[in-house]
Amino acid sequence: MIILDLLPTKEKKQLYVKKGYVIVRKIITNSLVHIALISAILVGASFLLENDVGYIKEQNNTLLESNKGLNSEIRKYNKEVIYLSTIQKEHKIFSEIIIELGNLVPDKLSLSSFAIKKDEDQREFILKMSGVSEDRDTLLSFKDLLNSKDYIENFELPINSLLKQKNVQFEFSTIIYIDKMK
């Protein structure tokens, strides 16, 4: 193979520069075309996303409107749960007290009324009992049993309950200190 070099050096240099220019121009043109395509794709995606965001906002507002009632009910139930949890923290198990006091009642004494009520300072409770005793001695022994308990203080029977010897009707109230119970 024979290589002929017929072009002068100056023109060769210009040819190389033109060739380089053409290559750079092709690279820039390709880059601009790619940038234009990517820009078009991004603009289209942005448009689609804006439409989707608008649709999602509309759906969200619709759901919020339709769930207003549910939200208010949920808030109401949450308040009730908070209220119940505060009550539960302060709650005392009265079944133990009732069983213990029930075991103290003698056979010859019957209760017609029994109530435990919370006092204002919430550390003590008021016990109210009424009933009938077959005799005064049974009622006095019941009084002594109640007074022997650490959690009951200042228990006194009304004097009119002690006037009768038989079929003695009684009614009293006393304070129970729950904190002193075992």
C-alpha positions as CSV (number, residue, x, y, z in Angstrom):
1,M,0.0,0.0,0.0
2,I,1.3,3.4,-1.0
3,I,0.5,6.5,1.0
4,L,0.6,9.7,-0.9
5,D,1.0,12.9,1.0
6,L,0.0,15.6,-1.5
7,L,-1.4,18.2,0.9
8,P,0.8,20.9,2.3
9,T,1.4,21.0,6.0
10,K,-0.6,24.1,6.6
11,E,-3.7,22.6,5.0
12,K,-3.1,19.4,6.9
13,K,-3.2,21.3,10.2
14,Q,-6.4,23.1,9.1
15,L,-7.9,19.7,8.1
16,Y,-7.1,18.3,11.5
17,V,-8.6,21.4,13.2
18,K,-11.7,21.0,11.1
19,K,-11.9,17.3,11.9
20,G,-11.6,18.1,15.6
21,Y,-14.2,20.9,15.2
22,V,-16.6,18.5,13.5
23,I,-16.1,15.9,16.3
24,V,-16.6,18.5,19.1
25,R,-19.7,19.9,17.2
26,K,-21.2,16.3,17.0
27,I,-20.5,15.8,20.7
28,I,-22.2,19.1,21.6
29,T,-25.1,18.5,19.3
30,N,-25.6,15.0,20.7
31,S,-25.4,16.4,24.2
32,L,-27.9,19.2,23.5
33,V,-30.3,16.7,21.9
34,H,-30.0,14.4,25.0
35,I,-30.4,17.4,27.3
36,A,-33.5,18.5,25.4
37,L,-35.0,15.0,25.5
38,I,-34.3,14.7,29.3
39,S,-35.8,18.1,29.8
40,A,-38.9,17.1,27.9
41,I,-39.2,13.9,29.9
42,L,-38.8,15.9,33.2
43,V,-41.3,18.5,32.2
44,G,-43.8,15.7,31.3
45,A,-43.1,13.9,34.6
46,S,-43.5,17.1,36.5
47,F,-46.9,17.7,34.8
48,L,-48.0,14.2,35.6
49,L,-46.9,14.5,39.2
50,E,-48.7,17.8,39.6
51,N,-51.9,16.2,38.4
52,D,-51.4,13.3,40.7
53,V,-50.6,15.6,43.7
54,G,-53.8,17.5,43.0
55,Y,-55.8,14.3,42.8
56,I,-54.2,13.0,46.0
57,K,-55.0,16.3,47.8
58,E,-58.6,16.1,46.5
59,Q,-58.9,12.5,47.7
60,N,-57.4,13.4,51.1
61,N,-59.8,16.3,51.6
62,T,-62.7,14.0,50.6
63,L,-61.5,11.4,53.2
64,L,-61.1,14.1,55.9
65,E,-64.6,15.4,55.3
66,S,-66.1,11.9,55.3
67,N,-64.1,10.9,58.4
68,K,-64.9,14.0,60.5
69,G,-67.4,12.1,62.5
70,L,-65.0,9.2,63.1
71,N,-62.3,11.6,64.1
72,S,-64.5,13.3,66.7
73,E,-65.6,9.9,68.0
74,I,-61.9,8.8,68.2
75,R,-61.1,12.0,70.2
76,K,-64.1,11.3,72.5
77,Y,-63.0,7.7,73.1
78,N,-59.4,8.8,73.7
79,K,-60.7,11.3,76.3
80,E,-62.7,8.4,77.9
81,V,-59.7,6.1,77.9
82,I,-57.6,8.8,79.6
83,Y,-60.4,9.4,82.2
84,L,-60.7,5.6,82.8
85,S,-57.0,5.2,83.2
86,T,-57.0,8.0,85.9
87,I,-59.9,6.3,87.6
88,Q,-58.1,2.9,87.4
89,K,-55.0,4.4,89.0
90,E,-57.1,5.6,92.0
91,H,-59.3,2.5,92.1
92,K,-59.3,0.4,95.3
93,I,-60.5,-3.2,95.3
94,F,-63.5,-3.1,97.5
95,S,-64.4,-6.7,97.1
96,E,-61.6,-7.5,99.6
97,I,-63.1,-5.0,102.1
98,I,-66.6,-6.3,101.6
99,I,-65.6,-9.9,102.1
100,E,-63.6,-9.1,105.2
101,L,-66.4,-7.0,106.7
102,G,-68.9,-9.6,105.7
103,N,-66.9,-12.2,107.6
104,L,-67.1,-10.0,110.7
105,V,-70.9,-10.0,110.8
106,P,-72.1,-12.3,113.5
107,D,-74.9,-14.9,112.8
108,K,-77.4,-13.0,115.0
109,L,-77.0,-9.8,113.1
110,S,-78.4,-9.0,109.7
111,L,-77.5,-6.1,107.5
112,S,-80.1,-4.3,105.5
113,S,-77.9,-1.6,104.1
114,F,-74.2,-1.5,103.3
115,A,-72.5,1.4,101.4
116,I,-68.9,2.6,100.9
117,K,-68.5,6.1,99.6
118,K,-65.4,8.1,98.7
119,D,-64.6,11.0,101.0
120,E,-63.5,14.4,99.5
121,D,-59.8,14.0,100.2
122,Q,-59.9,10.6,98.4
123,R,-57.7,8.9,101.0
124,E,-60.5,7.7,103.2
125,F,-63.9,6.2,102.5
126,I,-67.1,6.4,104.5
127,L,-68.7,3.1,105.5
128,K,-72.4,3.2,106.2
129,M,-74.3,0.2,107.6
130,S,-77.7,-0.4,108.9
131,G,-79.6,-3.5,110.0
132,V,-81.1,-5.5,112.9
133,S,-79.4,-7.4,115.7
134,E,-81.2,-10.1,117.7
135,D,-79.8,-8.7,120.9
136,R,-77.6,-5.8,122.2
137,D,-74.6,-8.1,123.1
138,T,-74.3,-9.3,119.5
139,L,-74.3,-5.7,118.3
140,L,-71.6,-4.7,120.9
141,S,-69.4,-7.7,119.9
142,F,-69.8,-6.6,116.2
143,K,-68.8,-3.1,117.3
144,D,-65.7,-4.5,119.1
145,L,-64.7,-6.5,116.0
146,L,-64.9,-3.4,113.8
147,N,-62.9,-1.4,116.3
148,S,-60.2,-4.0,116.3
149,K,-59.5,-3.4,112.6
150,D,-56.6,-0.9,111.9
151,Y,-58.3,0.6,108.9
152,I,-61.5,1.5,110.8
153,E,-61.2,4.4,113.3
154,N,-63.6,6.2,115.6
155,F,-66.4,3.7,115.3
156,E,-69.1,4.4,117.8
157,L,-72.7,3.2,117.9
158,P,-75.4,5.7,118.4
159,I,-76.8,5.6,121.9
160,N,-80.3,5.0,120.7
161,S,-79.1,1.7,119.2
162,L,-78.1,0.5,122.6
163,L,-81.3,1.3,124.4
164,K,-83.2,-1.9,123.4
165,Q,-82.2,-5.3,124.7
166,K,-83.8,-7.4,121.8
167,N,-84.3,-6.8,118.1
168,V,-82.0,-3.8,118.1
169,Q,-82.1,-1.7,114.9
170,F,-78.9,0.1,114.2
171,E,-77.5,2.6,111.7
172,F,-74.0,4.0,111.8
173,S,-71.3,5.5,109.6
174,T,-67.5,5.4,110.1
175,I,-64.3,6.1,108.2
176,I,-62.3,3.4,106.4
177,Y,-58.6,4.1,105.7
178,I,-57.8,2.0,102.6
179,D,-54.1,2.8,102.9
180,K,-54.0,0.9,106.2
181,M,-55.5,-2.3,104.8
182,K,-53.2,-5.3,104.5
